């Protein structure tokens, strides 16, 4: 059974893949002002940049995705069951608290949200809209 998604951040959109073709078209346009255009070369440049951007976007979508359902919280590659979260509000951040998702730190342009787990450890969740994320998560966590 599929769970409803309460909060979602994709990690990245796919529009950066268009940078390559736009750059290739701009290069061909500038070159057309100065002489013959090397269409194949500019097509190749646009295709190569689009390919590199697609790899970058796919990686960001894998490691920066946030999906909250009533049963699980997925942050990056890590999935945490909601029943394991003991507290969301008023949790202190101890030195060395582990960020969820498998990284060394919370991703840039996100805000950390400390969560206390049922075994007493504190982990750092993260989101671009921390107030909305904490509000939606708090509705499913039964504070102890």
Number of C-alpha atoms within 10 A of each C-alpha: 3 5 10 10 13 13 18 14 16 14 20 17 12 12 10 15 20 16 15 23 19 14 18 22 17 14 19 19 13 12 15 13 9 8 8 9 15 12 15 10 13 21 17 14 18 22 19 15 19 21 15 13 19 18 12 15 18 14 14 16 18 16 19 24 20 25 18 23 19 18 13 16 22 20 24 22 14 14 15 16 13 19 14 14 25 19 20 22 15 9 13 13 16 11 7 8 15 19 21 24 24 13 14 9 14 20 18 10 10 14 16 19 21 24 27 21 17 13 9 11 13 24 21 18 24 27 25 16 13 15 12 12 20 19 12 16 20 15 11 14 17 12 12 7
